[in-house]
Amino acid sequence: MELVSARRDVTLVMVEHHLSERQACRLLDVDRSTYRYESRPDRNADLRDALVALARQQPRFGYRRLWVILTTRHGWKVSIKRIHRLYRQEGLMVRGLKRKRLKGIAPINPLLTRPNQEWALDFVSDALAGGRGLRALTMVDSFTRGCPVIEVNAGISSRQVTRALDRVIEEHGTPASLRCDNGPEFTSPHFITWCAEKKLALVHIQPGRPMQNGYVESFNGRLRNECLNANWFLNLADARRNIEAWRRDYNSDSPHSSLAYRTPEEYSKACSELTSRMAAISPEPPVGIGGSHGGARKQGFALIAASSRTRPCPLRAAVQKNILATGGSSRMATGR
């Protein structure tokens, strides 16, 4: 409206005061090209109407599919760029629904030093031969990589999760913490209350970050590759029997690369033996004659030196072997 009124004022000044176009535009501070502008008719009026009508029929179609329909079915000879321009001018863009995610703080990865320090929980889904769904609750000790239980059922609720954990705790002891995702089974009031009663630290990973629960994710990949994809479960009992057989084989006979190619049971046994030997050693260091720890440090250095002397040196062993083979002297063998 401002442009129309400005052009009207220029015309009024030219008629009443007998000024030229140049003088009137300069007086009213209006550009001459603005005054001489003539609106052009919309060449895309019919195309715009056809595009809007088609978009109302197919509201979830983007401009590419609308262009294909207009050119192939309605006989319009138009480029996709023009369709895109009109599509944006009319505000026909399809609004994508953004997925709402919970914002969480990244959990701190603890230094794992003993069994039962942290258990990792997750779910794996599969199907039976008849098409019925199958869910499995997997549980992994993050330190020993052992799997104490795999709970298999058609559906698993939070109460079934706590019952399975009660059985495992009774057999293997109580863990210090549980690491899991933000599924409804692990965020239900019943599960959170149960963890508080058992005095278990509950660690929830960030949504959409399964790598923060990497131990159980790696185990789930092995379970799917070696068991679920390799078997055809006839019914729920058959699935439980095969998965339990695979779990026992995994714990006792399957070497793990992160455990120096030992099985989880062998690694757990080695850790228990080491813990027993460390508990048998007195934690108090020997004190020197003068009452200070200087003598203890000297004795400690002496013990280390004695232990280093008892260890065979690879270079010395090679030299002695060379001496025995050539019959020469040790001075010649060592190059002295």
C-alpha positions as CSV (number, residue, x, y, z in Angstrom):
1,M,0.0,0.0,0.0
2,E,2.9,2.4,0.6
3,L,4.1,2.0,-3.0
4,V,0.6,2.7,-4.4
5,S,0.1,5.8,-2.2
6,A,3.6,7.1,-3.2
7,R,2.8,6.7,-6.9
8,R,-0.5,8.5,-6.3
9,D,1.2,11.4,-4.6
10,V,3.7,11.8,-7.4
11,T,0.8,12.0,-9.9
12,L,-1.0,14.5,-7.8
13,V,2.0,16.8,-7.5
14,M,2.6,16.6,-11.3
15,V,-1.0,17.6,-12.1
16,E,-1.6,20.3,-9.5
17,H,1.8,22.0,-9.5
18,H,2.7,21.4,-13.2
19,L,6.0,19.7,-12.3
20,S,7.8,17.2,-14.4
21,E,8.1,13.5,-13.5
22,R,11.7,13.9,-12.6
23,Q,11.0,16.9,-10.3
24,A,8.0,15.3,-8.6
25,C,10.0,12.1,-7.9
26,R,12.9,14.0,-6.5
27,L,10.6,16.1,-4.3
28,L,8.8,13.1,-2.8
29,D,12.0,10.9,-2.7
30,V,10.5,8.2,-4.9
31,D,12.6,6.4,-7.5
32,R,11.5,6.9,-11.1
33,S,11.6,3.2,-11.8
34,T,9.3,2.7,-8.9
35,Y,6.8,5.2,-10.3
36,R,6.9,3.7,-13.8
37,Y,6.6,0.1,-12.5
38,E,3.7,-1.9,-14.0
39,S,2.7,-5.2,-12.4
40,R,3.0,-8.2,-14.7
41,P,0.3,-10.9,-14.8
42,D,1.2,-14.2,-13.0
43,R,2.1,-16.7,-15.7
44,N,2.0,-19.5,-13.2
45,A,-1.6,-18.9,-11.9
46,D,-3.0,-22.1,-13.5
47,L,0.0,-24.2,-12.5
48,R,-0.1,-22.8,-9.0
49,D,-3.8,-23.8,-8.7
50,A,-3.1,-27.3,-10.0
51,L,-0.2,-27.7,-7.6
52,V,-2.2,-26.6,-4.6
53,A,-5.2,-28.8,-5.5
54,L,-2.9,-31.8,-6.0
55,A,-1.1,-31.1,-2.7
56,R,-4.4,-31.0,-0.8
57,Q,-5.3,-34.4,-2.3
58,Q,-1.9,-35.8,-1.3
59,P,-0.7,-33.8,1.7
60,R,2.2,-36.1,2.5
61,F,3.7,-35.9,-1.0
62,G,6.8,-33.9,-1.5
63,Y,7.4,-31.6,-4.4
64,R,9.3,-34.3,-6.4
65,R,6.4,-36.7,-6.4
66,L,3.9,-33.8,-7.1
67,W,6.1,-32.8,-10.1
68,V,6.1,-36.4,-11.4
69,I,2.3,-36.6,-11.2
70,L,1.8,-33.2,-12.8
71,T,4.1,-33.9,-15.7
72,T,3.1,-37.6,-16.4
73,R,-0.6,-37.6,-15.6
74,H,-1.8,-34.0,-16.1
75,G,0.3,-33.1,-19.1
76,W,2.2,-30.1,-17.6
77,K,5.5,-29.4,-19.3
78,V,7.4,-27.7,-16.5
79,S,10.7,-28.1,-14.8
80,I,11.1,-29.4,-11.3
81,K,12.8,-26.1,-10.2
82,R,9.6,-24.1,-11.0
83,I,7.5,-26.7,-9.1
84,H,9.9,-26.4,-6.1
85,R,9.7,-22.5,-6.2
86,L,5.9,-22.6,-6.2
87,Y,5.8,-25.3,-3.7
88,R,7.8,-23.1,-1.2
89,Q,5.8,-20.0,-2.0
90,E,2.5,-21.6,-1.2
91,G,3.9,-23.1,2.0
92,L,3.2,-26.7,1.1
93,M,6.3,-28.2,2.7
94,V,5.8,-31.4,4.5
95,R,6.6,-31.0,8.2
96,G,8.8,-33.8,9.5
97,L,8.1,-34.9,13.0
98,K,11.2,-34.8,15.1
99,R,11.6,-37.6,17.5
100,K,11.7,-36.5,21.1
101,R,14.6,-37.9,23.0
102,L,15.3,-37.7,26.7
103,K,18.4,-35.7,27.5
104,G,20.7,-37.6,29.9
105,I,24.2,-37.1,31.3
106,A,26.8,-39.5,29.9
107,P,27.6,-42.1,32.7
108,I,31.1,-42.4,33.9
109,N,32.8,-45.7,32.9
110,P,34.3,-47.1,36.1
111,L,37.6,-48.9,36.3
112,L,36.7,-52.6,36.5
113,T,38.8,-54.4,39.0
114,R,36.8,-57.3,40.3
115,P,33.8,-59.6,39.4
116,N,30.3,-58.5,40.4
117,Q,31.4,-54.9,40.2
118,E,29.0,-54.1,37.4
119,W,26.4,-56.1,35.5
120,A,25.1,-55.0,32.1
121,L,21.5,-55.7,31.1
122,D,19.7,-55.6,27.7
123,F,17.1,-57.3,25.6
124,V,17.2,-59.3,22.4
125,S,14.2,-60.0,20.2
126,D,13.6,-62.9,17.8
127,A,10.7,-65.0,16.6
128,L,9.6,-68.6,16.8
129,A,8.8,-70.8,13.8
130,G,5.1,-70.0,14.0
131,G,5.7,-66.2,14.0
132,R,5.3,-65.6,17.7
133,G,7.5,-63.0,19.2
134,L,10.4,-63.9,21.5
135,R,12.3,-61.8,23.9
136,A,15.5,-62.6,25.9
137,L,16.9,-60.7,28.8
138,T,20.7,-60.9,28.6
139,M,23.0,-60.3,31.6
140,V,26.8,-59.9,31.4
141,D,29.4,-59.4,34.1
142,S,31.4,-56.5,32.7
143,F,34.6,-57.7,34.3
144,T,34.7,-61.4,33.6
145,R,32.4,-61.2,30.5
146,G,30.5,-64.1,31.9
147,C,26.7,-64.6,31.4
148,P,25.0,-65.7,34.5
149,V,21.5,-66.0,33.0
150,I,19.5,-65.5,29.8
151,E,15.8,-65.1,30.6
152,V,13.7,-66.2,27.6
153,N,9.9,-65.6,27.3
154,A,7.3,-64.2,24.9
155,G,7.3,-61.0,26.9
156,I,9.3,-59.8,29.9
157,S,8.1,-57.2,32.3
158,S,10.0,-55.4,35.0
159,R,8.8,-57.8,37.7
160,Q,10.2,-60.8,35.7
161,V,13.5,-58.9,35.4
162,T,13.7,-58.5,39.2
163,R,12.8,-62.1,39.8
164,A,15.6,-63.2,37.4
165,L,18.0,-60.9,39.2
166,D,17.0,-62.3,42.6
167,R,17.9,-65.8,41.4
168,V,21.2,-64.7,40.0
169,I,22.1,-62.7,43.1
170,E,21.3,-65.8,45.3
171,E,23.7,-67.9,43.2
172,H,26.5,-65.4,42.3
173,G,26.3,-62.7,44.8
174,T,25.2,-59.1,44.8
175,P,26.7,-56.7,42.2
176,A,27.7,-53.2,43.0
177,S,25.8,-51.6,40.1
178,L,23.6,-52.3,37.1
179,R,24.1,-50.7,33.7
180,C,21.1,-50.6,31.3
181,D,19.3,-48.5,28.8
182,N,16.1,-46.4,29.2
183,G,13.6,-49.1,28.3
184,P,10.3,-49.3,30.2
185,E,11.4,-52.4,32.0
186,F,14.4,-50.6,33.5
187,T,12.7,-47.2,34.2
188,S,9.6,-48.5,35.9
189,P,8.9,-47.5,39.5
190,H,9.0,-51.2,40.5
191,F,12.5,-51.8,39.1
192,I,13.9,-48.5,40.6
193,T,12.4,-49.3,44.0
194,W,13.8,-52.8,43.9
195,C,17.3,-51.5,43.1
196,A,17.0,-49.0,46.0
197,E,15.9,-51.8,48.4
198,K,18.9,-53.9,47.3
199,K,21.2,-50.9,47.5
200,L,22.3,-51.3,43.9
201,A,23.6,-48.3,41.9
202,L,21.5,-48.0,38.8
203,V,23.4,-46.6,35.7
204,H,21.2,-45.5,32.8
205,I,23.0,-44.8,29.5
206,Q,22.1,-41.9,27.3
207,P,19.2,-42.4,24.9
208,G,20.4,-43.4,21.5
209,R,23.9,-44.3,22.7
210,P,24.1,-48.1,22.8
211,M,27.9,-47.9,22.7
212,Q,27.8,-46.8,26.3
213,N,26.7,-50.3,27.2
214,G,29.2,-52.0,24.9
215,Y,29.9,-55.2,26.8
216,V,26.3,-56.5,26.6
217,E,25.9,-55.1,23.1
218,S,28.9,-57.2,22.0
219,F,27.5,-60.2,23.8
220,N,24.1,-59.7,22.1
221,G,25.8,-59.7,18.7
222,R,27.6,-63.0,19.5
223,L,24.3,-64.5,20.8
224,R,22.4,-63.5,17.6
225,N,25.2,-64.6,15.2
226,E,26.0,-68.0,16.9
227,C,22.6,-69.0,18.4
228,L,19.6,-67.1,17.2
229,N,20.5,-67.0,13.5
230,A,21.8,-70.6,13.5
231,N,18.7,-72.2,15.1
232,W,15.0,-72.5,14.1
233,F,13.0,-72.5,17.3
234,L,9.8,-74.6,17.1
235,N,8.3,-73.4,20.4
236,L,9.2,-71.5,23.5
237,A,10.5,-74.6,25.3
238,D,12.8,-75.4,22.4
239,A,14.1,-71.8,22.4
240,R,14.9,-71.9,26.1
241,R,16.7,-75.2,25.8
242,N,18.9,-74.2,22.9
243,I,19.7,-70.7,24.3
244,E,20.6,-72.2,27.7
245,A,22.9,-74.8,26.0
246,W,24.6,-72.0,24.1
247,R,25.0,-69.9,27.3
248,R,26.7,-72.8,29.1
249,D,29.0,-73.4,26.1
250,Y,29.8,-69.7,26.0
251,N,30.8,-69.5,29.6
252,S,32.9,-72.8,29.7
253,D,34.2,-73.4,26.2
254,S,34.2,-70.2,24.2
255,P,37.5,-68.3,24.3
256,H,37.2,-64.5,24.5
257,S,39.8,-62.2,22.8
258,S,39.6,-59.5,25.5
259,L,40.4,-62.2,28.2
260,A,43.6,-63.3,26.4
261,Y,41.6,-66.1,24.7
262,R,40.4,-67.6,27.9
263,T,36.8,-68.6,28.7
264,P,34.9,-66.5,31.2
265,E,34.9,-69.3,33.7
266,E,38.7,-69.7,33.4
267,Y,39.2,-66.0,33.8
268,S,36.9,-65.8,36.8
269,K,38.7,-68.7,38.4
270,A,42.1,-67.1,37.8
271,C,40.8,-63.9,39.4
272,S,39.5,-65.7,42.5
273,E,42.9,-67.5,42.9
274,L,44.8,-64.2,42.6
275,T,42.5,-62.5,45.1
276,S,43.0,-65.4,47.6
277,R,46.8,-65.1,47.3
278,M,46.7,-61.3,47.7
279,A,44.5,-61.8,50.8
280,A,47.0,-64.2,52.3
281,I,49.8,-61.6,52.0
282,S,50.2,-59.2,55.0
283,P,49.3,-55.7,54.0
284,E,51.8,-54.1,56.5
285,P,55.3,-53.6,55.0
286,P,58.3,-54.7,57.3
287,V,59.7,-51.8,59.3
288,G,63.4,-51.1,59.6
289,I,65.6,-51.3,62.7
290,G,65.4,-47.6,63.4
291,G,61.6,-47.6,63.3
292,S,61.3,-45.9,59.9
293,H,60.3,-47.3,56.6
294,G,63.7,-46.9,55.1
295,G,64.7,-50.4,56.0
296,A,61.4,-51.6,54.5
297,R,62.2,-49.9,51.3
298,K,65.7,-51.4,51.3
299,Q,64.3,-54.8,52.0
300,G,61.8,-54.4,49.2
301,F,64.6,-53.4,46.7
302,A,66.5,-56.4,47.9
303,L,63.6,-58.7,47.2
304,I,63.1,-57.2,43.8
305,A,66.8,-57.5,43.0
306,A,66.7,-61.1,44.2
307,S,63.7,-61.9,42.1
308,S,65.3,-60.3,39.0
309,R,68.4,-62.4,39.5
310,T,66.3,-65.6,39.6
311,R,64.6,-64.7,36.3
312,P,66.4,-66.1,33.3
313,C,67.8,-63.5,30.9
314,P,67.0,-64.2,27.3
315,L,70.3,-62.7,26.1
316,R,72.3,-64.7,28.6
317,A,70.5,-67.9,27.7
318,A,71.2,-67.3,24.0
319,V,74.9,-66.7,24.8
320,Q,75.2,-69.8,26.9
321,K,73.5,-71.8,24.2
322,N,76.0,-70.4,21.7
323,I,78.9,-71.3,24.0
324,L,77.7,-74.9,24.3
325,A,77.2,-75.2,20.5
326,T,80.6,-73.7,19.5
327,G,82.7,-74.9,22.4
328,G,84.2,-71.4,22.8
329,S,84.7,-69.3,25.9
330,S,82.2,-66.9,27.4
331,R,84.5,-64.0,26.7
332,M,84.5,-64.8,23.0
333,A,80.7,-65.4,23.0
334,T,80.0,-62.1,24.6
335,G,82.5,-60.2,22.5
336,R,84.6,-59.0,25.4
